[in-house]
Every structure is written in structure tokens, then in C-alpha cells.
Amino acid sequence: MRAIRRFTVRTVLPRELAALGELVHNLRWSWHPETLDLFADVDPDTWERVGGDPVALLGAVEAGRLQQLTRDRRFLRRLADAADDLREYMTAPRWYQNIPRAPSAIAYFSPEYGIAAALPQYSGGLGILAGDHLKTASDLGVPILAVGLLYRHGYFSQTLSPEGWQLEHYPSLDPGGLPLTLLKDADGVPARVRIGLPQDRTMHAQIWVAQVGRVPLLLLDSDVAENDNAARDITDRLYGGGTDHRLMQELLLGVGGVRAIRQYCDITGHAEPEVFHTNEGHAGFLGLERIRELTESRLSFDEALEAVRAGTVFTTHTPVPAGIDRFPADMIARQFGGDNAWPTVPVERILALGEEPVPAGQEHESGRGMFNMAVMGMRLAQRVNGVSRLHGEVSRGMFQGLWPGFDLEDVPVGSITNGVHAPTWVGRELMELAGRELPSLVDSAQGWNSVQKISDKDIWEIRGTLRARLVHAARRRLRASWVDRGASVAELGWIDDALDPDVLTIGFARRVPSYKRLTLMLKDPARLRELLLHPQRPVQIVIAGKAHPADEGGKKLIQQIVKFADAEDVRHRIVFLPDYDMNLGRLLVQGCDVWMNNPLRPLEACGTSGMKAALNGGLNLSIRDGWWDEWYDGTNGWAIPTADGVADPDRRDELEAAGLYDLIEQEVADRFYDRAADGLPRRWLEMVRHTLASLGPKVLAGRMLRDYVIDLYAPAAASAQALAADDHAAAKGFAAWKLRVTQAWPGVRVEHVEAAGLGDTPEVGATLELRATIALGELEPGDVRVQAAYGKVGLHDELVRPDFADFAIDSVSDDGRAHFTGAIPLDRTGAFGYTIRVVPAHPLMDSPAELGLIAVPEAPAGMTNGTLR
Ligand SMILES: *Cc1c(COP(=O)(O)O)cnc(C)c1O
């Protein structure tokens, strides 16, 4: 018989052990080994059995054992120390507390969070990044208040069928069995979020609080009695349902998330956020909710829009156009219009925010009628960033249409390269060694030159320990997987010797969308076999990854890998381990000597698993994409040559796979097995050391978080404060100014440009004086910024990454024409050119492209293609 309902009965801890409850309910344990040691000592066997999940431990441990612990003086002392340490961690001033004028709180929205394997609310890199963001914010004292959804079945866990086909399981999670607390008001009544739906329906949600160190994470949960069955299922699975389901989830996350924050701040007295950061577009409706709040307190839509934009940061995460989140526009119209409309937020304005720009001549093509969450994200956020330098560049191209007339470099999308949270991902032995030798590993991004002080022998020993740990865990997992697939234990003797703790170990683990090319290594199976079975210099490969449940193509790729790895001649050298999650990820990035990544460039926005490997002394072997494009320096790993530009995908795969095999054989294995008399691979360790020293400080999430605080959060808070001051006086003024400038812009023209000081043979070092006549129509000189763009010109007279010089107003003639003057330095030899541009100017703008308005000479007036000497 099956139970109709399942819940977890919590242990009542003896009074002497009350602090254990406190420790369990703060997820800081997930990156604090001393606390984990303490949990393990509560009952080592049970700890092992529950897979290191402290809530499960407290549920499973015998009452007698707890009584015993109440009399264990040593345990009680350690418990008191751990509790003290946590309290100190929660309150002591940290890095952020020294930042002047920093925002009092920052709201962070994400559809998924990878905090710990015991809280399976993530599917991949986006969620892991969000988890690392929160943990690092906590370590640095950054006052983030995070919001997400609590999925009752989380993301699926993966096993394999006998044929190697991915099977999905959705274990039912009971919040009572997770380290969560229900948000209740002072009278003990659970807080509720309510959102109106069309046809008089309402969606209700309760709010769970997960405490991630200092950072509260609010998780909305629609599984409550007031909801009809459909609404109860809104938060059933991560990335589970169809379009309608996804819209409901995103409404709950965005609109519901803001409402949850308001309640949380009301109940607990937590500071209200000054900045709202959305991790990818899924939470974009949060901007609409904030506009609604402001329009209900007397601002117009346009005024509220300015106030909201100023304090919003939007991070885009995908350069794959199919990865962009879109809805049919009529679905959005139904949700935010008709009987469900918000009186102060017209549905047409909402629709306009998500409308995709249509290139001229393509008015009837695809894209019409779709509401694009990323496009809305960019319109609702004054500050937008991608997640690596290359991804920033690709994103500027993808979204250029939103700023017509501007060059790629002017598109206001920047980048902050992702990072990873060292205490979560770095092997304990290495953390301890580093803690002694390199205090900066933990809390500073200073140079890591002291890595030179660590001896080759110490590094190699730790690498060996981590590799052996992976090999042993992999055998256990492999055996369990074969048993799942129907094998009898008697047939599995070979697994005792599967993988070898002394063989060069390559890791490849990631989600399985097609651009990540799980099976590139199989392109030439004979060549792969040779590498695996090389008599002197063999390699072994450990693979993991989940395909999205609806992605049949991805499951086929997994099956191909599994079939290859099932073959008797290679199965001891290549294994697929099911159920890639944070625990398996940690084993892999710590134990592998080489971390392989072969995406189709430039479709990997950043990638973070390779960073985790680097921090553990693993070497990256990767296509130059995402972060590796930026920080590969020629000697800190290897770059698989990309055949970027070869149009035939099969041919491209062939070329890149051949490059991969060559590198493994000629460079990677060669170095790894080149041993000195004392058995140490000196040339290998030299690269490991260089990896740690050159990448260590960069790939840390601490560096990333500092960048977010300094470059985005603090400026966004300053803008938001400026606009909100004096009853939103500046927001009103700015909105009115924008409207006036936008309406008058068709009257702005560059009429004439003249140059003085340019002889027949311009020479480098000279200055060129320019005078531009601009028709301003209804505008004042102060409404615009006139600039010369100058520098190197390309073959078609285009300016290549020009510099800009601001012009000053000289005079206004009676006919309303304004004359501006300025000068440009002829600062380089060769083909040189310039032009003039006029853009709107206002102190509250963050980028000249912000309004999408620009005027340039009709014919390229003043374009001079002289060659300077
Ligand atoms: C780090 C990590 C990821 C993201 O890594 P990518 O390099 O972006 O693929 C995904 N899943 C897990 C479990 C991870 O630990």
C-alpha cells in the first residue's frame, strides 16, 4: 500500500543539544567542514547512511544515542564551540561593512539554487552560480535577501535502464525534512503571498526560509490548501511543465517574490532592498510588480519605470537564442489584461516592454507576437551584464537591435565573469594546506605567488589523495548503477579494478544540451580506444551529466556514451556515473587531473566547472569559450583548437575532435607520465602551480561578488536613491525629459562639420579643430551631447573601436542652429577617420545609448581617410 500523504516527524532534541538544531538549520554547514565533522560524530553510521544530510540525520538517530551525547562532555564542548563560531560568523563585520554608501540590502532572484545536494533545487550552472553567489555574499557580509521557488520534486534524479537510456525519478520532498522554516507572523500565522489570475482565480503561496549563512533565502511554495489542484502544482518541478506552467512559475517568482520580500521585511524588520538583481530573465516580472507598487502611490507608469530601472540589475546567461525565455504575447495579455488587469499598469505598456525589436524588412517574419523575457529584462534594468568577457560581446550582438543606430561597442551590456565558492568546491586537504600557506585563498583576491612556497611533493600527494578518493567513490557508484541496470553482483567483479588511482584521469561532466557536445570524444572511436588503452601512457575518463527530461536527443547522446563505456575492453578506463549533482561534481572536480570541455564556441556563456577544477589543481583542456577564452594564457592548461567558422557541423566536429586527440596524446599524457627520479612529474606540477597562481585569484566568487558590489550594486543603489529623493522628484523629471527628448528627436540633425588645422599632409601629434552645426529642433543644447568619434578606419570607412571627444557649445544662431566646437588628437599613424554623433545627455543616464537615440551626419561628412605620417 502507498501512503496518501507523507511528512517528517522532527526529533525533539534534548535541551543540552538544542544548539544542534541551530547548526542544522543554517546551511553554512554545507561549506564548513568542522560543523560536518560534528554532525558525523553524532552517529557515524547513520551519517553515512543518510548521505551526509544533517536533517535526515536528526530524524534517523536513536533517542538513546542523543541521551548518551547529553552526557558526553567533549561533544558538548565542541557543540558549544561550533554554535559560538556560527554566532560570531553571523554578526561580525566583514568586507562589505567597510564599503562606504553601500546599499542596505540587495534582493536577488533566481529560479534555481544549488546550495547543497540535500536541497535539490537546481539543474545546472545557473543554480550552482546562484548558490555560490549567496554563500560568498554571506562570507563577505553582503546583505543579500534571496528569492526562489521551492519545488516539491526538485530536479529529477537520474538512473540508467539496462540499455543505457536515462530514467528520471522525482522523489517527493517534504519541506519538514529539509533545513527550512516556515515564515509566520507575530501571531504564528503563516505568511501568504496572493496573486490574481484571470477568471477570478487566485494563486496562494507560503514562504519557506532557508538560512544560507547570513543570507536569508525565501522559497515560495504553492502547495497550500487554499489553492485549487492546478495552482497547488505550480511549484511541483523545476523546468517541468509546458508554457502555461512556466508562466505561472515565473509570475510566482517575480511578482510573488517581491510580495514575499515585503512580508519578510515587515515581519522580521529586515532592511528593504535598494537594488533588485535578477539572475536570468525568468524573474523579470518583478519589475512589473515594483512598477505597480509605485504607480499605486501616485507615480505615473513612466515615472515608476525610471525609478525601478535605476535600481535593477539584470544578468543574462545564455548566448543560445533558443535558450531565451519567451511567451506568446496573447498569454501575457490574458494574464495582465481583461478582468485581471492592474488598474495602474496598462497591459499595452507591459506588452511593449517584452516586444522584440524587428529588423527592417523582416516585419512579417518570426518573432512577432512573442513576449521576450530577456528583452523585458533589458528594458527594466538600467544595468545589464553577461557572465564572461566573450559572453558580454556576444550578448551585445544578440541584443543590438534594442539600441538601433549604435555600434556594437556602445550597446550597454557589460560583463562580470562568474566565479566559484572555494570552501564549497575545493578539497579539504587542499583548503587546509592553502589555509596554512595562502591565507588569501579564503578571503582575499591578492596575488597567489606564495603558491610557489608549497613543495612539489605536497601538491602531488594531495592530488593523489583526491584522485584515489574519486576512483573509490566511482567504483561504488558504478556498482550501484550496474545493479540498477539489472546486473547480478556475481558479474561485477571487474568493478573492483575499474579505474586506476595512478592513471591520468580526465573528467567531463555537464548538462547535456547539444552545444556542449557530450559525444565529441566518440567522433573517432578507434582513436579514443588507443588513448584509453595506451600501454605506457593510458588515460581514463569519468563522465557524468543529465539530459533535460524532454530532450530525447540528449538522452541518445548519453546512451551512446554508456554503450561505448559498457564494452569489455574499455570499461575499466571509461565510465559514465549517473546522477550528476553537487556531491558527484565535488568528487569529480577534486579528483580529476584534467577537466575537459568542448562546447561549440561561443555558446558556453561562462562555464564554472573548469574553475572548480583549476582551484583543486586540475588542468583545463578546453575550447576557448566562456571564461577559458578570457583567462587561458598559453601555459595554464590547453586550448582545443576551435574550427569556429567551418560551416559543416560534421566537419567542424571532426576537426575539433582530431585536435583534442592530438593534444591528449602529445601534450597531456606526455607531461603527466614524464617522471623525475623521485617519481614526481615536474613539468606537470609546474603547470599545476602556474594554474593555481594565475587562475586562483580570478576564479574565486569573492572576486565576482566584489565586482558586482562595486560596479553594479552600489551604482544602482545611488541611481535609485537619486531618483527616489524628494518624493521621486528626479524620477518625475527624468521621465518627463525622456518623453520630451524622444518626441523631439526627429528634429535633431548634424548639418555641417568643418575642420581646421589639417594641412595637406597631416602628421601624427597634430590636433584637429572641429566645428559642428547641429539642428536641435525643439531641444536645448544642454539636452544633447555632441561628440567626435575618431580613430582607425577599416576597409569600408568604418571606425574601428573609436575614441570619443566631447564638444562644447559655442553659439546658437537666430535660426535655432547650434554650433559646437571640439578638438581631436591625431594620435596614431595610418588610416584615420572621424565622424560626429549627437546623443541625448542627462546626468541620470548610465550609458549614451540608453534612450536608443542617436543622430549622425547623413553622408559621412568630414570623413577623412588621409594617411597620417
Ligand atoms: C559547477 C556545476 C555545474 C556548472 O558547470 P558548467 O561548467 O557550467 O557545466 C553544473 N552542475 C553541477 C552539479 C556543478 O557542480
The ligand as an SDF file (V2000), in Angstrom:
LIG
                    3D

 15 15  0  0  0  0  0  0  0  0999 V2000
   29.5790   23.5450  -11.4690 C   0  0  0  0  0  0  0  0  0  0  0  0
   28.4340   22.6900  -11.8020 C   0  0  0  0  0  0  0  0  0  0  0  0
   27.7120   22.9220  -12.9830 C   0  0  0  0  0  0  0  0  0  0  0  0
   28.0630   24.0160  -13.9520 C   0  0  0  0  0  0  0  0  0  0  0  0
   29.2400   23.7170  -14.6250 O   0  0  0  0  0  0  0  0  0  0  0  0
   29.4380   24.0730  -16.1720 P   0  0  0  0  0  0  0  0  0  0  0  0
   30.9040   24.1510  -16.3380 O   0  0  0  0  0  0  0  0  0  0  0  0
   28.7800   25.3910  -16.4070 O   0  0  0  0  0  0  0  0  0  0  0  0
   28.8280   22.9770  -16.9360 O   0  0  0  0  0  0  0  0  0  0  0  0
   26.6290   22.1020  -13.2520 C   0  0  0  0  0  0  0  0  0  0  0  0
   26.2640   21.1140  -12.4300 N   0  0  0  0  0  0  0  0  0  0  0  0
   26.9370   20.8560  -11.2860 C   0  0  0  0  0  0  0  0  0  0  0  0
   26.4670   19.7510  -10.4080 C   0  0  0  0  0  0  0  0  0  0  0  0
   28.0430   21.6300  -10.9470 C   0  0  0  0  0  0  0  0  0  0  0  0
   28.6830   21.3780   -9.8150 O   0  0  0  0  0  0  0  0  0  0  0  0
  1  2  1  0
  2  3  1  0
  2 14  2  0
  3  4  1  0
  3 10  2  0
  4  5  1  0
  5  6  1  0
  6  7  2  0
  6  8  1  0
  6  9  1  0
 10 11  1  0
 11 12  2  0
 12 13  1  0
 12 14  1  0
 14 15  1  0
M  END
$$$$
